[in-house]
Amino acid sequence: MTKRTVADLMLIIAVYAVYWSCIYLATSYNLPQQLQVVPPQGVEETDFLLNFNYWSLVVMGISLLSAFGWYVLGAWGPKAYSTALGTWILIWFMGLALALAAGFMAIWLGPQAGEKAYVLAAFYLVAAALFYYLATMLFSPVNIKYVVPGSKLFRRW
Amino acid sequence: MSNFVVAVGGSGAKLMQSLVHMGAAGLLPAQRRKLFALLVDPDENNGNVQDCQALVKTYNQCHELLKTGSDDLFSAAINLEGPWTPIRDPRVDTLSEIFQYDKLVQAKAPDAELLDLFFEKQEINMSIKQGFRGRPSVGATVFAHSVRFDEPPWSDLKERIKAQSAEGSVRVILAGSVFGGSGASGVPTLVRLLASAFGGQVTNMHLGLVLFLPFFQFRPVPGEEIQADPAAFPMATAEALKYYHERGFLDFCNSIYCVGEEVPSQLVVSAVGAAEQRNEPHFIELVAGMGTMRFFNDQLPSKSGALAVAGRKSENTVAWDDLPYDEHKGRDLTRKLQQMAVFSVAYRYIFYPQIEAALTAGKSQTAFWVDHVERPKVDRALAGRALRELYDYVGKFLEWFLRVSTPHREGFVPGAINPNVFAVRESGSWRLKQIPEFNDRDFPDLLLNRLARTRLDCRSIYEKSARAVNDKNAAGPGLLVRAIYDACAA
């Protein structure tokens, strides 16, 4: 494993550390309540928040695995010089789909809000997709660094 | 500073091809990267001469279009002139016509008797436009009659040598076979004429000879009454070397390189001249090329009267360690040739398909393309021309190295590169693989008998090619090529 690879993986973890911080802050400052998300009747506020925290971390974990999976495939999987661009884009979208699927799983199995359930859904889906996109756009392996849409604009290393 | 080569006959032209490839790989001495060459051949349409001209044309396109900034890759500036033919009048085709033999006979001139004494009737009347057919005595007579140092290209060569002598020592090497026709007659005649022409005018001129001893044989060409006879080669060689010794060539030549092979290769010769006479490259030309590089390097210590011997460990192979080199910088030369081989295979089979796709589409997401062509805003048309010329050149390089590694000899085993990586054997002969036939899993096995710690790997070369090139002299399409070349370093 080269130094560059180790650095990339650490930086992906750093991106997800930011994601984790968002979840921590959202839970600590009870962001759902501030956004007027109401737990269902009979469910305590604290239990609701704990459940929300748990499922957010599950979504984050699967999104991180997707990002790692993309990196591993890019670095050691199909050969970049003999794999079509379309194939790489398909692989990337499959990683994104997996992250989003985790979000949908959290929506289905996670805490069910009495009101404004869409806020939680948006949080799960947007966070999963956004951090997957940021991690892959900024820190893909060199051989496929410009495959992720938009990476040509931002990536200079 | 310039080096000068006078390449005589088909063997001389083949040595010149080796020198072009070695120049492309950066083997010329650092302080002497210019090469001025003159091809000499009575047969202007000789296949080997034509191949040499085509190769130099492609090389020069790459040299002009690719500013790689590298001290090695395409660093040599090569100027090729010729072929010069000693047959001054194209209407004249025989010794009889050159010396107006019939008139001499009618006039009962002593010259006619001399011609009868030295030549058989067949030789006086044989066509010489397609070479001297293994008759060096005929060739020597024609050369001595024809060379004029006040006429191009000899006058041009003379002026260049004089200009060069003002800057430093001049290195002039003549190359040809001793057993054939053109080389056997041209080399000793021309070197003596050159030495006389400069006399005391250029005191820092070093003259060298590369003499090819027999290294191939061929079956008689049907339908040709007069042709070279391989069975006579050993005797002709012995006589030629005796001639060089007895006439004191070492008194005015600084170096003489004699290269030959104990077990000759079987060459297919379908004709005795013209474009059909096209002998394949042989590893002996690579060995001779290494000797030439040694001769050109004026920084190496030299000793008068020294004898250097090149040999190899095993008779049926030529490995990297078998290539003769000077103890001072020799390993470096081998490393550069290895890097050139790796670069050629990588460029042709791994990078070029994506380059061609990017040129066709006008854009690409490929890292090396974005970083070295799109972002620096390299002109696409220029990039296309340059990169396609390079593809053409590396094909020629690989073809040459393939032939050099696989001479037509029973039991010969390639010892430097593995031809199976980039070539296939069909009907007893080799050809380069088409791109879809290439298997990148074979790539690590390209260089044989190599004592390097790192293993060749397509993936890492591909990854390294996206790295920045820290050389301001690399520009245009040369930036991409330099990145790939640097990625191929062992």
Boltz contact constraints between the chains, C-beta under 6 A:
constraints:
  - contact:
      token1: [A, 81]
      token2: [B, 350]
      max_distance: 6.0
  - contact:
      token1: [A, 81]
      token2: [B, 462]
      max_distance: 6.0
  - contact:
      token1: [A, 85]
      token2: [B, 365]
      max_distance: 6.0
  - contact:
      token1: [A, 142]
      token2: [B, 367]
      max_distance: 6.0
  - contact:
      token1: [A, 142]
      token2: [B, 463]
      max_distance: 6.0
  - contact:
      token1: [A, 142]
      token2: [B, 466]
      max_distance: 6.0
  - contact:
      token1: [A, 143]
      token2: [B, 462]
      max_distance: 6.0
  - contact:
      token1: [A, 143]
      token2: [B, 463]
      max_distance: 6.0
  - contact:
      token1: [A, 145]
      token2: [B, 367]
      max_distance: 6.0
  - contact:
      token1: [A, 146]
      token2: [B, 365]
      max_distance: 6.0
  - contact:
      token1: [A, 146]
      token2: [B, 367]
      max_distance: 6.0
  - contact:
      token1: [A, 146]
      token2: [B, 370]
      max_distance: 6.0
  - contact:
      token1: [A, 147]
      token2: [B, 365]
      max_distance: 6.0
